[in-house]
Every structure is written in C-alpha cells, then in structure tokens.
Amino acid sequence: MAIKFGRPIESRTRFTPVEAAQRLDLTVRMRRNRRSEWARRMVREHVLTTDDLIWPLFVMDGDNARAPVASMPGVERLSVDQAVREAERAAKLSIPCVALFPYTDPKLRDEAGSEALNPDNLVCRAIGAIKKEVPNVGILCDVALDPFTSHGHDGLLRDGVILNDETVAVLVRQALVQAEAGCDIIAPSDMMDGRVGAIRKALDSANFTDVSIMSYAAKYASAFYGPFRDAVGSSKTLTGDKRTYQMDPGNSDEALREVALDIEEGADMIMVKPGLPYLDIVQRVKEAFGMPTFAYQVSGEYAMIMAAAQNGWLDGERAMLESLIAFKRAGADGVLTYFAPRVAEKLKAG
Ligand code: PBG
C-alpha cells in the first residue's frame, strides 16, 4: 500500500457505483442539470433571440451590384437596391434593425467630409429606399465623418489636431440630414465631447423628437476596426490614429464617466465597442446605469472567427453562437454583428 503524507492510499481503483458514491458522499451534483439537452435548455439563464440583433450593412453606388469585402468573408458592399433586398431579409428573419455605413466614392471625399451633409448622399438614399419598401425594419445610422473625409478621421482636422467643437457643429447637421431622410436611430460614433446633447437639442428643435439616439458612449481606440475601414474605404487614407478621441484600452472607470455624460445629454441607448474584448465594460455599464445597452461585435472580431473557421481551426458556427451568448450573459440588450443574418437563420431553423 502506497504511503503519501502519512495517509494510506488505497491501491484498489475499481469500485461499484454505490461504493464510489459512498466514498465521494456528494449531495450536490452540478452535472445533474447538464445531463440532457432538455435539462440544459430548462435551466439556461440566457438565450439569444433574433430580437437581440442589429445588422450592419455597407452601401455603395451602383445598380444591382455587390462587392465582397476581402477582410470580412461573407460580407459584401451593396448597391442601394441590394441593401433593400437585405432589409427585406432582415424583416423576414425578425431582425429588428439594420445599421447603414456608406462606401463613399473617393472623389466625393474632402478635408471637411462635406458629402456627409448632402441630403442625397448614399446613406440618405438607402434610408429612403429601405423605409419605402420595408417600413417595419428600424434604421440606425452612424454619425461621424470618417467615410466622407479625405484623411479618414471622424472629425475636422487642423494642423494634425481634431477640432472638437467645430466637429460637433458639423455632426449636428449630419444628424439632421439623416433624420430628415427617415433614419430612426442616430448613432454618434465620433467620440467628440458634447455631441449627444447638441444633436438631441437640434433634433428636438427641428421636431424630430421621436428620433432616438444610441450613442457609441464607450468606444475604444481599437485595432479591431481594421476590416471595417477596408469596407468603407478609409484604411488607406487614414493618417495617424484615433487615440486623441477614442478611449484608451487600459481604462474602465472612464467608460462609466463617458456613459454617464451621454445619458445626461439625452442618449436613449448606449453602446460599448468593440465587443468581446470589452465584456467587462458591458457588464459594468449595464449594472451601473440599467440603460438599454448594446455591444458592437466589430469587424475584426468577425474576421478572426471567420478566418479561423475557414482554416478549419475552429467550428465557425459554434464560435459565432458562443460569442453572441457571451454578450447576453454580460448584460447586453443587443448586439451589432455581421453574423446577424446567419445567426437569425440558425435561430429560426431551431
Ligand atoms: C466610424 C466607425 C468605425 C466603426 C463603426 N463606426 C470605425 C472607426 O471608428 O474607426 C467600426 C465598426 C467595425 O469595426 O465593425 N467612426
């Protein structure tokens, strides 16, 4: 008989089930609730439904045209008519809302991002077309200048510095143009100070009291936006980085201050971005404010899962579902995700 720490270890390794149970003396067995699919379903704390999804769409000029985004397998830029098709698909799949992002013709980009204020720009045309054909799908639009500026920044640039207050004045006009076109949710993603309050005030004065604001309240300066910048065509032109306006990834308390300010300024819903690397922020924000809280599973997160799946390194479908339930577990009320149509199809199929 082996002796270890002075206590005899039994050399016998095979026990009858009853003997084994007696030796362990377990009254609590966590595995009982996991023993079958029906039991797992019955005790599940969080579920993902199609109501949790916001589907980002990239729009471009053209007719009946689609162009793949190389760094986002399965994602395409869509001409307006095709964006309408996808909005119809969203309605069929019970996805409540789509988010529109334009690929602006490089010829229309300038220092000031003035195409953002054109009431007939791509985003506005897409809003109009979708509202006409699929009125029951919500439309969310980014407010920021990066798809329109020649330098790829979200704001106005002077001598290498992003100007806060001058930018806010332009963003207010951009928000009004989008509201006029029929946008339901204005989503300022620029991280300028004071923009939510300024936009709320302007919307109200123009009688757009029913237009909502979902603010990108805690938006981090992240490497995970890379593929998105390919999709909207700003990655090649972006000079420098966005660290003077987007948040430092090392900070967490600061996110709560950002969110508190946006709520005070009139945000109806708030967003944390990116998603999975910032789940702690989602949880803190939801706990602290109890606001409708959304997470953006950004382009780089999507690309990582897709790339690994395409290499056969992980099961893409399971990774997709697991990544999305994580947001629900952290307390998010919904997720902006490029997986939206695929996951909705999967959820519908059961
Ligand atoms: C624009 C904007 C960005 C994203 C959403 N709105 C990029 C950025 O801030 O550089 C990123 C979304 C994604 O990566 O999927 N301000």
Residues whose N, C-alpha, C, O or C-beta is under 5 A from the ligand:
A	BS01	PBG	D142 A144 D146 D154 S189 F224 Y225 F228 V298 S299 G300
